[in-house]
Amino acid sequence: MVWVTRRLPKSVERALEEHFTLRWQRGDVPLTPDELLRAFREADAVLCTVTDRIGAECFAQPHRRVEVVANFGVGVNHLALDAARAAGVMVTNTPDVLTEDTADLALLLMLAVLRRAGEGERELRGGRWTGWRPTHLLGARLGGKTLGIVGLGRIGRAVARRAHLGFGMHVVAWTRTPRVPDGLGYVELAPSLDALLARADVVSLHCPATPDTQRLMGADQLARMRRGAVLVNTARGDVVDEAALVAALESGQLGGAGLDVYEREPEVHPGMLAREDVVLLPHLGSATVETREAMGMRALANLLAFFDGTDPPDRVA
């Protein structure tokens, strides 16, 4: 039996039902800690999402039945992987399939902040627009700016291609692997994060959530950015110190921010909600029909491989 923690696209749910006995979460809200413990006792597998905080207690409980956890998403920082390994529970994820959509969203946020699109829409919908005039809501051009990419994995590389080839941006990147991947000869590697921050007009975050990257963008780092620069985050919420970000915006150190993920999701720092220079999206990075269906089918493929006795293609633990 597979316990599915959230509702999935209908095509994915039908495909799962063809192969497994399923237990569905009632409603479309995260499982409580007690419900997660119960799922690990009663199911052979759990198909979870990034909203499920699965701690060591789930894997270590004495009557655990679960043998495999199939994560609907790429990031696995919400799962106690060391505890899973110690308990002999396999964990898989769904890489590759959400790269292009998340990269698209990063560019959308850059454009929305620089062109003041959110501010303009709120003005229009609020009945405050009085018509075209030469100095109304003047923003900034994305083309020709310097983009700093923090993390040059799949999504970071996809953003670099869009920014350079589509908008003529100069791309500087900082990454743990000190080399530029094939096909990205136009990307300049920065020797350090500080060096990147000092040069970029727009900083886009694409690093994984790890202990080393928690609050990677804190007060010191935000102060090292170019005055008036823009920060975009489509990676993980805890990569940014939101209180420090609000302070940097209030002081004028930053010219704006575009966020799709948050430190305490679904809560958003109240200091950002009223700001016109911030564009806020509700974690939509992979939210297209094509990608969410592909993520579900990838999770299904991992479960089928495990129960067929073969190694799942996307094993992470």
ChimeraX commands (.cxc) that place a marker at each C-alpha (Angstrom):
marker #1 position 0.00,0.00,0.00 radius 0.5
marker #1 position 1.22,3.51,-0.91 radius 0.5
marker #1 position 0.22,6.47,1.23 radius 0.5
marker #1 position -0.02,9.62,-0.93 radius 0.5
marker #1 position 0.27,12.76,1.17 radius 0.5
marker #1 position -1.30,15.30,-1.24 radius 0.5
marker #1 position -3.67,15.30,-4.20 radius 0.5
marker #1 position -1.85,14.96,-7.53 radius 0.5
marker #1 position -2.81,15.66,-11.16 radius 0.5
marker #1 position -5.64,13.34,-12.17 radius 0.5
marker #1 position -3.55,11.56,-14.80 radius 0.5
marker #1 position -0.95,10.72,-12.15 radius 0.5
marker #1 position -3.56,9.52,-9.67 radius 0.5
marker #1 position -5.07,7.21,-12.31 radius 0.5
marker #1 position -1.65,5.81,-13.18 radius 0.5
marker #1 position -0.88,5.14,-9.51 radius 0.5
marker #1 position -4.23,3.39,-9.04 radius 0.5
marker #1 position -3.39,1.00,-11.88 radius 0.5
marker #1 position -0.41,-0.35,-9.94 radius 0.5
marker #1 position -0.96,0.16,-6.23 radius 0.5
marker #1 position -3.48,0.18,-3.44 radius 0.5
marker #1 position -3.52,3.80,-2.33 radius 0.5
marker #1 position -4.31,5.70,0.84 radius 0.5
marker #1 position -5.13,9.36,0.17 radius 0.5
marker #1 position -4.81,12.30,2.51 radius 0.5
marker #1 position -8.20,13.77,3.36 radius 0.5
marker #1 position -8.25,17.26,1.94 radius 0.5
marker #1 position -5.30,18.94,0.30 radius 0.5
marker #1 position -3.28,19.94,3.36 radius 0.5
marker #1 position -0.03,18.54,4.79 radius 0.5
marker #1 position -0.14,15.55,7.11 radius 0.5
marker #1 position 0.29,16.27,10.80 radius 0.5
marker #1 position 3.30,14.75,12.61 radius 0.5
marker #1 position 1.04,12.06,14.11 radius 0.5
marker #1 position -0.42,11.26,10.69 radius 0.5
marker #1 position 3.08,10.90,9.24 radius 0.5
marker #1 position 4.03,8.48,11.99 radius 0.5
marker #1 position 0.87,6.49,11.25 radius 0.5
marker #1 position 1.61,6.47,7.52 radius 0.5
marker #1 position 5.07,5.01,8.20 radius 0.5
marker #1 position 3.50,2.29,10.35 radius 0.5
marker #1 position 0.69,1.32,7.97 radius 0.5
marker #1 position 2.05,1.78,4.42 radius 0.5
marker #1 position 4.75,0.03,2.42 radius 0.5
marker #1 position 5.64,3.29,0.71 radius 0.5
marker #1 position 4.99,7.00,1.14 radius 0.5
marker #1 position 4.69,9.36,-1.82 radius 0.5
marker #1 position 5.35,12.74,-0.21 radius 0.5
marker #1 position 5.87,16.35,-1.27 radius 0.5
marker #1 position 8.15,19.21,-0.22 radius 0.5
marker #1 position 5.56,20.31,2.35 radius 0.5
marker #1 position 5.95,17.09,4.38 radius 0.5
marker #1 position 8.56,17.51,7.12 radius 0.5
marker #1 position 9.56,13.90,7.69 radius 0.5
marker #1 position 11.89,13.68,10.66 radius 0.5
marker #1 position 14.04,10.93,12.10 radius 0.5
marker #1 position 11.19,9.79,14.37 radius 0.5
marker #1 position 9.25,8.48,11.37 radius 0.5
marker #1 position 12.12,6.28,10.20 radius 0.5
marker #1 position 13.23,5.16,13.67 radius 0.5
marker #1 position 9.87,4.16,15.18 radius 0.5
marker #1 position 9.83,0.49,16.21 radius 0.5
marker #1 position 6.83,-0.65,14.13 radius 0.5
marker #1 position 7.75,1.13,10.92 radius 0.5
marker #1 position 6.52,-0.63,7.79 radius 0.5
marker #1 position 7.58,1.83,5.08 radius 0.5
marker #1 position 10.39,0.63,2.82 radius 0.5
marker #1 position 10.62,3.49,0.34 radius 0.5
marker #1 position 9.80,7.20,0.25 radius 0.5
marker #1 position 9.16,8.69,-3.20 radius 0.5
marker #1 position 9.46,12.47,-3.01 radius 0.5
marker #1 position 7.38,14.53,-5.44 radius 0.5
marker #1 position 10.04,17.20,-6.03 radius 0.5
marker #1 position 13.77,17.66,-6.38 radius 0.5
marker #1 position 14.77,19.09,-3.00 radius 0.5
marker #1 position 15.02,16.64,-0.12 radius 0.5
marker #1 position 16.02,18.94,2.73 radius 0.5
marker #1 position 12.63,18.26,4.36 radius 0.5
marker #1 position 13.54,14.57,4.78 radius 0.5
marker #1 position 15.84,13.12,7.46 radius 0.5
marker #1 position 18.08,11.32,4.96 radius 0.5
marker #1 position 20.63,10.10,7.51 radius 0.5
marker #1 position 17.83,8.50,9.52 radius 0.5
marker #1 position 16.43,6.93,6.36 radius 0.5
marker #1 position 19.80,5.41,5.51 radius 0.5
marker #1 position 20.25,4.13,9.07 radius 0.5
marker #1 position 16.81,2.49,8.91 radius 0.5
marker #1 position 17.40,1.02,5.45 radius 0.5
marker #1 position 14.58,3.06,3.87 radius 0.5
marker #1 position 15.18,4.11,0.27 radius 0.5
marker #1 position 14.43,7.71,-0.78 radius 0.5
marker #1 position 13.93,8.98,-4.34 radius 0.5
marker #1 position 13.20,12.36,-5.92 radius 0.5
marker #1 position 12.11,13.77,-9.30 radius 0.5
marker #1 position 15.00,15.66,-10.94 radius 0.5
marker #1 position 15.28,17.10,-14.47 radius 0.5
marker #1 position 11.57,17.48,-15.25 radius 0.5
marker #1 position 11.02,20.83,-13.51 radius 0.5
marker #1 position 14.19,22.58,-14.72 radius 0.5
marker #1 position 12.74,24.55,-17.63 radius 0.5
marker #1 position 9.61,25.78,-15.86 radius 0.5
marker #1 position 11.53,26.97,-12.80 radius 0.5
marker #1 position 14.02,28.77,-15.03 radius 0.5
marker #1 position 11.14,30.46,-16.84 radius 0.5
marker #1 position 9.74,31.64,-13.51 radius 0.5
marker #1 position 13.07,33.11,-12.45 radius 0.5
marker #1 position 13.11,35.27,-15.58 radius 0.5
marker #1 position 9.46,36.18,-15.00 radius 0.5
marker #1 position 10.36,37.48,-11.53 radius 0.5
marker #1 position 13.32,39.46,-12.86 radius 0.5
marker #1 position 11.15,41.13,-15.48 radius 0.5
marker #1 position 8.27,41.74,-13.07 radius 0.5
marker #1 position 10.52,43.48,-10.53 radius 0.5
marker #1 position 12.53,45.55,-13.00 radius 0.5
marker #1 position 9.48,46.58,-15.04 radius 0.5
marker #1 position 7.31,47.16,-11.92 radius 0.5
marker #1 position 4.64,44.85,-13.28 radius 0.5
marker #1 position 3.13,43.90,-9.92 radius 0.5
marker #1 position 2.93,47.51,-8.86 radius 0.5
marker #1 position 1.27,48.44,-12.14 radius 0.5
marker #1 position -1.32,45.69,-11.98 radius 0.5
marker #1 position -2.26,46.59,-8.39 radius 0.5
marker #1 position -2.66,50.22,-9.43 radius 0.5
marker #1 position -4.89,49.33,-12.37 radius 0.5
marker #1 position -7.05,46.82,-10.49 radius 0.5
marker #1 position -7.38,49.30,-7.63 radius 0.5
marker #1 position -8.85,51.93,-9.93 radius 0.5
marker #1 position -5.94,54.32,-9.45 radius 0.5
marker #1 position -4.62,54.38,-13.03 radius 0.5
marker #1 position -5.27,57.74,-14.67 radius 0.5
marker #1 position -3.86,56.92,-18.11 radius 0.5
marker #1 position -0.58,56.87,-19.99 radius 0.5
marker #1 position 2.03,59.49,-19.19 radius 0.5
marker #1 position 5.75,59.71,-20.01 radius 0.5
marker #1 position 7.07,59.32,-16.48 radius 0.5
marker #1 position 4.60,56.74,-15.18 radius 0.5
marker #1 position 6.09,53.67,-13.39 radius 0.5
marker #1 position 9.45,53.89,-15.09 radius 0.5
marker #1 position 11.36,50.67,-14.55 radius 0.5
marker #1 position 14.65,49.29,-15.84 radius 0.5
marker #1 position 15.65,47.22,-18.84 radius 0.5
marker #1 position 16.77,43.64,-18.22 radius 0.5
marker #1 position 18.85,43.44,-21.39 radius 0.5
marker #1 position 22.49,44.35,-20.97 radius 0.5
marker #1 position 22.47,43.98,-17.18 radius 0.5
marker #1 position 24.84,41.70,-15.28 radius 0.5
marker #1 position 23.16,38.62,-13.84 radius 0.5
marker #1 position 24.78,36.84,-10.90 radius 0.5
marker #1 position 23.75,33.20,-10.62 radius 0.5
marker #1 position 24.36,31.48,-7.28 radius 0.5
marker #1 position 24.46,27.76,-8.03 radius 0.5
marker #1 position 25.10,26.45,-11.54 radius 0.5
marker #1 position 23.11,23.22,-11.43 radius 0.5
marker #1 position 20.40,22.28,-13.92 radius 0.5
marker #1 position 18.17,25.26,-13.17 radius 0.5
marker #1 position 21.01,27.74,-12.84 radius 0.5
marker #1 position 22.34,26.68,-16.25 radius 0.5
marker #1 position 18.87,27.00,-17.80 radius 0.5
marker #1 position 18.54,30.52,-16.39 radius 0.5
marker #1 position 21.98,31.43,-17.73 radius 0.5
marker #1 position 20.97,30.35,-21.24 radius 0.5
marker #1 position 17.75,32.34,-21.17 radius 0.5
marker #1 position 19.39,35.44,-19.73 radius 0.5
marker #1 position 22.32,35.55,-22.12 radius 0.5
marker #1 position 20.81,34.25,-25.34 radius 0.5
marker #1 position 17.38,35.80,-24.88 radius 0.5
marker #1 position 18.18,39.11,-23.19 radius 0.5
marker #1 position 21.86,39.72,-23.87 radius 0.5
marker #1 position 22.75,39.72,-20.18 radius 0.5
marker #1 position 26.31,39.27,-19.01 radius 0.5
marker #1 position 26.26,36.22,-16.74 radius 0.5
marker #1 position 28.55,35.70,-13.75 radius 0.5
marker #1 position 28.17,32.57,-11.64 radius 0.5
marker #1 position 29.42,31.26,-8.32 radius 0.5
marker #1 position 29.31,27.51,-7.84 radius 0.5
marker #1 position 30.86,24.78,-5.73 radius 0.5
marker #1 position 32.26,23.19,-8.90 radius 0.5
marker #1 position 34.95,25.60,-10.15 radius 0.5
marker #1 position 34.36,25.15,-13.86 radius 0.5
marker #1 position 31.89,26.26,-16.48 radius 0.5
marker #1 position 29.81,23.37,-17.90 radius 0.5
marker #1 position 30.06,22.59,-21.60 radius 0.5
marker #1 position 27.99,24.89,-23.78 radius 0.5
marker #1 position 28.10,27.80,-21.35 radius 0.5
marker #1 position 31.27,29.48,-22.52 radius 0.5
marker #1 position 29.66,32.88,-22.10 radius 0.5
marker #1 position 29.37,32.39,-18.31 radius 0.5
marker #1 position 32.12,33.96,-16.21 radius 0.5
marker #1 position 32.96,32.25,-12.94 radius 0.5
marker #1 position 33.31,34.51,-9.90 radius 0.5
marker #1 position 36.09,33.56,-7.47 radius 0.5
marker #1 position 33.75,34.01,-4.48 radius 0.5
marker #1 position 30.17,34.82,-3.56 radius 0.5
marker #1 position 31.27,38.27,-2.40 radius 0.5
marker #1 position 32.88,38.95,-5.78 radius 0.5
marker #1 position 29.66,37.99,-7.56 radius 0.5
marker #1 position 27.50,40.14,-5.29 radius 0.5
marker #1 position 29.66,43.19,-5.90 radius 0.5
marker #1 position 29.18,42.98,-9.67 radius 0.5
marker #1 position 25.62,41.82,-10.32 radius 0.5
marker #1 position 22.64,44.02,-11.10 radius 0.5
marker #1 position 20.39,41.01,-10.51 radius 0.5
marker #1 position 21.27,38.07,-8.22 radius 0.5
marker #1 position 19.32,34.85,-8.84 radius 0.5
marker #1 position 19.54,32.00,-6.31 radius 0.5
marker #1 position 19.66,28.39,-7.54 radius 0.5
marker #1 position 21.55,26.55,-4.81 radius 0.5
marker #1 position 20.20,23.56,-2.87 radius 0.5
marker #1 position 19.05,23.87,0.73 radius 0.5
marker #1 position 21.78,22.45,2.93 radius 0.5
marker #1 position 23.22,23.42,6.32 radius 0.5
marker #1 position 25.90,25.38,4.43 radius 0.5
marker #1 position 23.38,27.42,2.44 radius 0.5
marker #1 position 20.92,28.19,5.23 radius 0.5
marker #1 position 20.58,31.99,5.26 radius 0.5
marker #1 position 23.35,32.18,2.71 radius 0.5
marker #1 position 21.97,35.63,1.86 radius 0.5
marker #1 position 22.06,37.36,5.23 radius 0.5
marker #1 position 22.63,40.96,6.24 radius 0.5
marker #1 position 26.35,40.90,5.42 radius 0.5
marker #1 position 25.81,39.43,1.96 radius 0.5
marker #1 position 22.94,41.79,1.12 radius 0.5
marker #1 position 25.15,44.72,2.13 radius 0.5
marker #1 position 27.79,43.53,-0.34 radius 0.5
marker #1 position 25.36,43.65,-3.27 radius 0.5
marker #1 position 25.44,46.65,-5.57 radius 0.5
marker #1 position 23.21,49.41,-4.26 radius 0.5
marker #1 position 19.88,49.20,-6.06 radius 0.5
marker #1 position 20.42,45.61,-7.22 radius 0.5
marker #1 position 17.59,43.05,-7.29 radius 0.5
marker #1 position 17.45,39.67,-5.55 radius 0.5
marker #1 position 15.45,36.74,-7.00 radius 0.5
marker #1 position 14.88,33.47,-5.16 radius 0.5
marker #1 position 13.33,30.38,-6.78 radius 0.5
marker #1 position 15.55,27.94,-4.85 radius 0.5
marker #1 position 14.57,27.35,-1.22 radius 0.5
marker #1 position 13.16,29.83,1.26 radius 0.5
marker #1 position 15.71,29.31,4.02 radius 0.5
marker #1 position 18.55,30.38,1.72 radius 0.5
marker #1 position 17.49,34.00,2.44 radius 0.5
marker #1 position 17.26,35.78,5.79 radius 0.5
marker #1 position 13.92,37.47,5.17 radius 0.5
marker #1 position 14.25,39.96,8.04 radius 0.5
marker #1 position 17.60,41.08,6.66 radius 0.5
marker #1 position 16.09,41.31,3.18 radius 0.5
marker #1 position 13.30,43.58,4.42 radius 0.5
marker #1 position 15.87,45.80,6.15 radius 0.5
marker #1 position 17.94,46.02,2.96 radius 0.5
marker #1 position 14.86,47.02,0.97 radius 0.5
marker #1 position 13.76,49.59,3.55 radius 0.5
marker #1 position 17.21,51.21,3.58 radius 0.5
marker #1 position 17.35,51.41,-0.21 radius 0.5
marker #1 position 20.35,49.08,-0.36 radius 0.5
marker #1 position 18.34,46.81,-2.66 radius 0.5
marker #1 position 16.13,48.05,-5.45 radius 0.5
marker #1 position 13.68,45.16,-5.27 radius 0.5
marker #1 position 13.16,41.44,-4.85 radius 0.5
marker #1 position 11.23,38.63,-6.51 radius 0.5
marker #1 position 10.42,35.58,-4.39 radius 0.5
marker #1 position 8.70,32.27,-5.07 radius 0.5
marker #1 position 9.83,30.51,-1.86 radius 0.5
marker #1 position 9.91,31.58,1.78 radius 0.5
marker #1 position 11.66,30.88,5.07 radius 0.5
marker #1 position 8.53,29.74,6.93 radius 0.5
marker #1 position 6.27,28.75,4.08 radius 0.5
marker #1 position 3.37,29.41,3.71 radius 0.5
marker #1 position 4.00,32.37,6.04 radius 0.5
marker #1 position 5.58,35.43,4.44 radius 0.5
marker #1 position 7.48,38.08,6.37 radius 0.5
marker #1 position 4.93,40.87,6.95 radius 0.5
marker #1 position 7.51,43.49,6.01 radius 0.5
marker #1 position 7.40,42.31,2.40 radius 0.5
marker #1 position 3.64,42.16,1.94 radius 0.5
marker #1 position 3.09,45.90,1.73 radius 0.5
marker #1 position 6.17,46.72,-0.37 radius 0.5
marker #1 position 5.64,47.77,-3.96 radius 0.5
marker #1 position 9.21,46.82,-4.92 radius 0.5
marker #1 position 8.71,43.14,-4.11 radius 0.5
marker #1 position 7.00,40.55,-6.32 radius 0.5
marker #1 position 5.68,37.56,-4.37 radius 0.5
marker #1 position 4.50,34.27,-5.88 radius 0.5
marker #1 position 3.07,31.24,-4.01 radius 0.5
marker #1 position 5.76,28.64,-4.84 radius 0.5
marker #1 position 4.85,28.25,-8.52 radius 0.5
marker #1 position 8.26,27.23,-9.87 radius 0.5
marker #1 position 7.13,23.87,-11.24 radius 0.5
marker #1 position 3.43,24.73,-11.50 radius 0.5
marker #1 position 2.60,23.77,-15.07 radius 0.5
marker #1 position 0.40,20.85,-16.05 radius 0.5
marker #1 position 3.25,19.35,-18.07 radius 0.5
marker #1 position 5.78,19.46,-15.26 radius 0.5
marker #1 position 3.53,18.37,-12.40 radius 0.5
marker #1 position 2.37,15.39,-14.46 radius 0.5
marker #1 position 5.98,14.54,-15.33 radius 0.5
marker #1 position 6.97,14.76,-11.65 radius 0.5
marker #1 position 4.19,12.37,-10.70 radius 0.5
marker #1 position 5.12,9.89,-13.41 radius 0.5
marker #1 position 8.74,10.06,-12.29 radius 0.5
marker #1 position 7.72,9.26,-8.73 radius 0.5
marker #1 position 5.62,6.36,-10.03 radius 0.5
marker #1 position 8.57,5.03,-12.04 radius 0.5
marker #1 position 10.72,5.07,-8.91 radius 0.5
marker #1 position 8.10,3.16,-6.92 radius 0.5
marker #1 position 7.62,0.58,-9.68 radius 0.5
marker #1 position 11.36,0.01,-9.94 radius 0.5
marker #1 position 11.70,-0.46,-6.19 radius 0.5
marker #1 position 8.89,-2.99,-5.90 radius 0.5
marker #1 position 10.13,-4.78,-9.03 radius 0.5
marker #1 position 13.45,-5.31,-7.26 radius 0.5
marker #1 position 15.50,-2.96,-9.46 radius 0.5
marker #1 position 17.32,0.20,-8.47 radius 0.5
marker #1 position 15.09,3.28,-8.88 radius 0.5
marker #1 position 16.51,5.78,-11.37 radius 0.5
marker #1 position 16.33,8.73,-8.97 radius 0.5
marker #1 position 17.61,7.28,-5.71 radius 0.5
marker #1 position 19.03,9.84,-3.28 radius 0.5
marker #1 position 19.31,7.65,-0.15 radius 0.5
marker link #1:1,2 radius 0.2
marker link #1:2,3 radius 0.2
marker link #1:3,4 radius 0.2
marker link #1:4,5 radius 0.2
marker link #1:5,6 radius 0.2
marker link #1:6,7 radius 0.2
marker link #1:7,8 radius 0.2
marker link #1:8,9 radius 0.2
marker link #1:9,10 radius 0.2
marker link #1:10,11 radius 0.2
marker link #1:11,12 radius 0.2
marker link #1:12,13 radius 0.2
marker link #1:13,14 radius 0.2
marker link #1:14,15 radius 0.2
marker link #1:15,16 radius 0.2
marker link #1:16,17 radius 0.2
marker link #1:17,18 radius 0.2
marker link #1:18,19 radius 0.2
marker link #1:19,20 radius 0.2
marker link #1:20,21 radius 0.2
marker link #1:21,22 radius 0.2
marker link #1:22,23 radius 0.2
marker link #1:23,24 radius 0.2
marker link #1:24,25 radius 0.2
marker link #1:25,26 radius 0.2
marker link #1:26,27 radius 0.2
marker link #1:27,28 radius 0.2
marker link #1:28,29 radius 0.2
marker link #1:29,30 radius 0.2
marker link #1:30,31 radius 0.2
marker link #1:31,32 radius 0.2
marker link #1:32,33 radius 0.2
marker link #1:33,34 radius 0.2
marker link #1:34,35 radius 0.2
marker link #1:35,36 radius 0.2
marker link #1:36,37 radius 0.2
marker link #1:37,38 radius 0.2
marker link #1:38,39 radius 0.2
marker link #1:39,40 radius 0.2
marker link #1:40,41 radius 0.2
marker link #1:41,42 radius 0.2
marker link #1:42,43 radius 0.2
marker link #1:43,44 radius 0.2
marker link #1:44,45 radius 0.2
marker link #1:45,46 radius 0.2
marker link #1:46,47 radius 0.2
marker link #1:47,48 radius 0.2
marker link #1:48,49 radius 0.2
marker link #1:49,50 radius 0.2
marker link #1:50,51 radius 0.2
marker link #1:51,52 radius 0.2
marker link #1:52,53 radius 0.2
marker link #1:53,54 radius 0.2
marker link #1:54,55 radius 0.2
marker link #1:55,56 radius 0.2
marker link #1:56,57 radius 0.2
marker link #1:57,58 radius 0.2
marker link #1:58,59 radius 0.2
marker link #1:59,60 radius 0.2
marker link #1:60,61 radius 0.2
marker link #1:61,62 radius 0.2
marker link #1:62,63 radius 0.2
marker link #1:63,64 radius 0.2
marker link #1:64,65 radius 0.2
marker link #1:65,66 radius 0.2
marker link #1:66,67 radius 0.2
marker link #1:67,68 radius 0.2
marker link #1:68,69 radius 0.2
marker link #1:69,70 radius 0.2
marker link #1:70,71 radius 0.2
marker link #1:71,72 radius 0.2
marker link #1:72,73 radius 0.2
marker link #1:73,74 radius 0.2
marker link #1:74,75 radius 0.2
marker link #1:75,76 radius 0.2
marker link #1:76,77 radius 0.2
marker link #1:77,78 radius 0.2
marker link #1:78,79 radius 0.2
marker link #1:79,80 radius 0.2
marker link #1:80,81 radius 0.2
marker link #1:81,82 radius 0.2
marker link #1:82,83 radius 0.2
marker link #1:83,84 radius 0.2
marker link #1:84,85 radius 0.2
marker link #1:85,86 radius 0.2
marker link #1:86,87 radius 0.2
marker link #1:87,88 radius 0.2
marker link #1:88,89 radius 0.2
marker link #1:89,90 radius 0.2
marker link #1:90,91 radius 0.2
marker link #1:91,92 radius 0.2
marker link #1:92,93 radius 0.2
marker link #1:93,94 radius 0.2
marker link #1:94,95 radius 0.2
marker link #1:95,96 radius 0.2
marker link #1:96,97 radius 0.2
marker link #1:97,98 radius 0.2
marker link #1:98,99 radius 0.2
marker link #1:99,100 radius 0.2
marker link #1:100,101 radius 0.2
marker link #1:101,102 radius 0.2
marker link #1:102,103 radius 0.2
marker link #1:103,104 radius 0.2
marker link #1:104,105 radius 0.2
marker link #1:105,106 radius 0.2
marker link #1:106,107 radius 0.2
marker link #1:107,108 radius 0.2
marker link #1:108,109 radius 0.2
marker link #1:109,110 radius 0.2
marker link #1:110,111 radius 0.2
marker link #1:111,112 radius 0.2
marker link #1:112,113 radius 0.2
marker link #1:113,114 radius 0.2
marker link #1:114,115 radius 0.2
marker link #1:115,116 radius 0.2
marker link #1:116,117 radius 0.2
marker link #1:117,118 radius 0.2
marker link #1:118,119 radius 0.2
marker link #1:119,120 radius 0.2
marker link #1:120,121 radius 0.2
marker link #1:121,122 radius 0.2
marker link #1:122,123 radius 0.2
marker link #1:123,124 radius 0.2
marker link #1:124,125 radius 0.2
marker link #1:125,126 radius 0.2
marker link #1:126,127 radius 0.2
marker link #1:127,128 radius 0.2
marker link #1:128,129 radius 0.2
marker link #1:129,130 radius 0.2
marker link #1:130,131 radius 0.2
marker link #1:131,132 radius 0.2
marker link #1:132,133 radius 0.2
marker link #1:133,134 radius 0.2
marker link #1:134,135 radius 0.2
marker link #1:135,136 radius 0.2
marker link #1:136,137 radius 0.2
marker link #1:137,138 radius 0.2
marker link #1:138,139 radius 0.2
marker link #1:139,140 radius 0.2
marker link #1:140,141 radius 0.2
marker link #1:141,142 radius 0.2
marker link #1:142,143 radius 0.2
marker link #1:143,144 radius 0.2
marker link #1:144,145 radius 0.2
marker link #1:145,146 radius 0.2
marker link #1:146,147 radius 0.2
marker link #1:147,148 radius 0.2
marker link #1:148,149 radius 0.2
marker link #1:149,150 radius 0.2
marker link #1:150,151 radius 0.2
marker link #1:151,152 radius 0.2
marker link #1:152,153 radius 0.2
marker link #1:153,154 radius 0.2
marker link #1:154,155 radius 0.2
marker link #1:155,156 radius 0.2
marker link #1:156,157 radius 0.2
marker link #1:157,158 radius 0.2
marker link #1:158,159 radius 0.2
marker link #1:159,160 radius 0.2
marker link #1:160,161 radius 0.2
marker link #1:161,162 radius 0.2
marker link #1:162,163 radius 0.2
marker link #1:163,164 radius 0.2
marker link #1:164,165 radius 0.2
marker link #1:165,166 radius 0.2
marker link #1:166,167 radius 0.2
marker link #1:167,168 radius 0.2
marker link #1:168,169 radius 0.2
marker link #1:169,170 radius 0.2
marker link #1:170,171 radius 0.2
marker link #1:171,172 radius 0.2
marker link #1:172,173 radius 0.2
marker link #1:173,174 radius 0.2
marker link #1:174,175 radius 0.2
marker link #1:175,176 radius 0.2
marker link #1:176,177 radius 0.2
marker link #1:177,178 radius 0.2
marker link #1:178,179 radius 0.2
marker link #1:179,180 radius 0.2
marker link #1:180,181 radius 0.2
marker link #1:181,182 radius 0.2
marker link #1:182,183 radius 0.2
marker link #1:183,184 radius 0.2
marker link #1:184,185 radius 0.2
marker link #1:185,186 radius 0.2
marker link #1:186,187 radius 0.2
marker link #1:187,188 radius 0.2
marker link #1:188,189 radius 0.2
marker link #1:189,190 radius 0.2
marker link #1:190,191 radius 0.2
marker link #1:191,192 radius 0.2
marker link #1:192,193 radius 0.2
marker link #1:193,194 radius 0.2
marker link #1:194,195 radius 0.2
marker link #1:195,196 radius 0.2
marker link #1:196,197 radius 0.2
marker link #1:197,198 radius 0.2
marker link #1:198,199 radius 0.2
marker link #1:199,200 radius 0.2
marker link #1:200,201 radius 0.2
marker link #1:201,202 radius 0.2
marker link #1:202,203 radius 0.2
marker link #1:203,204 radius 0.2
marker link #1:204,205 radius 0.2
marker link #1:205,206 radius 0.2
marker link #1:206,207 radius 0.2
marker link #1:207,208 radius 0.2
marker link #1:208,209 radius 0.2
marker link #1:209,210 radius 0.2
marker link #1:210,211 radius 0.2
marker link #1:211,212 radius 0.2
marker link #1:212,213 radius 0.2
marker link #1:213,214 radius 0.2
marker link #1:214,215 radius 0.2
marker link #1:215,216 radius 0.2
marker link #1:216,217 radius 0.2
marker link #1:217,218 radius 0.2
marker link #1:218,219 radius 0.2
marker link #1:219,220 radius 0.2
marker link #1:220,221 radius 0.2
marker link #1:221,222 radius 0.2
marker link #1:222,223 radius 0.2
marker link #1:223,224 radius 0.2
marker link #1:224,225 radius 0.2
marker link #1:225,226 radius 0.2
marker link #1:226,227 radius 0.2
marker link #1:227,228 radius 0.2
marker link #1:228,229 radius 0.2
marker link #1:229,230 radius 0.2
marker link #1:230,231 radius 0.2
marker link #1:231,232 radius 0.2
marker link #1:232,233 radius 0.2
marker link #1:233,234 radius 0.2
marker link #1:234,235 radius 0.2
marker link #1:235,236 radius 0.2
marker link #1:236,237 radius 0.2
marker link #1:237,238 radius 0.2
marker link #1:238,239 radius 0.2
marker link #1:239,240 radius 0.2
marker link #1:240,241 radius 0.2
marker link #1:241,242 radius 0.2
marker link #1:242,243 radius 0.2
marker link #1:243,244 radius 0.2
marker link #1:244,245 radius 0.2
marker link #1:245,246 radius 0.2
marker link #1:246,247 radius 0.2
marker link #1:247,248 radius 0.2
marker link #1:248,249 radius 0.2
marker link #1:249,250 radius 0.2
marker link #1:250,251 radius 0.2
marker link #1:251,252 radius 0.2
marker link #1:252,253 radius 0.2
marker link #1:253,254 radius 0.2
marker link #1:254,255 radius 0.2
marker link #1:255,256 radius 0.2
marker link #1:256,257 radius 0.2
marker link #1:257,258 radius 0.2
marker link #1:258,259 radius 0.2
marker link #1:259,260 radius 0.2
marker link #1:260,261 radius 0.2
marker link #1:261,262 radius 0.2
marker link #1:262,263 radius 0.2
marker link #1:263,264 radius 0.2
marker link #1:264,265 radius 0.2
marker link #1:265,266 radius 0.2
marker link #1:266,267 radius 0.2
marker link #1:267,268 radius 0.2
marker link #1:268,269 radius 0.2
marker link #1:269,270 radius 0.2
marker link #1:270,271 radius 0.2
marker link #1:271,272 radius 0.2
marker link #1:272,273 radius 0.2
marker link #1:273,274 radius 0.2
marker link #1:274,275 radius 0.2
marker link #1:275,276 radius 0.2
marker link #1:276,277 radius 0.2
marker link #1:277,278 radius 0.2
marker link #1:278,279 radius 0.2
marker link #1:279,280 radius 0.2
marker link #1:280,281 radius 0.2
marker link #1:281,282 radius 0.2
marker link #1:282,283 radius 0.2
marker link #1:283,284 radius 0.2
marker link #1:284,285 radius 0.2
marker link #1:285,286 radius 0.2
marker link #1:286,287 radius 0.2
marker link #1:287,288 radius 0.2
marker link #1:288,289 radius 0.2
marker link #1:289,290 radius 0.2
marker link #1:290,291 radius 0.2
marker link #1:291,292 radius 0.2
marker link #1:292,293 radius 0.2
marker link #1:293,294 radius 0.2
marker link #1:294,295 radius 0.2
marker link #1:295,296 radius 0.2
marker link #1:296,297 radius 0.2
marker link #1:297,298 radius 0.2
marker link #1:298,299 radius 0.2
marker link #1:299,300 radius 0.2
marker link #1:300,301 radius 0.2
marker link #1:301,302 radius 0.2
marker link #1:302,303 radius 0.2
marker link #1:303,304 radius 0.2
marker link #1:304,305 radius 0.2
marker link #1:305,306 radius 0.2
marker link #1:306,307 radius 0.2
marker link #1:307,308 radius 0.2
marker link #1:308,309 radius 0.2
marker link #1:309,310 radius 0.2
marker link #1:310,311 radius 0.2
marker link #1:311,312 radius 0.2
marker link #1:312,313 radius 0.2
marker link #1:313,314 radius 0.2
marker link #1:314,315 radius 0.2
marker link #1:315,316 radius 0.2
marker link #1:316,317 radius 0.2
view
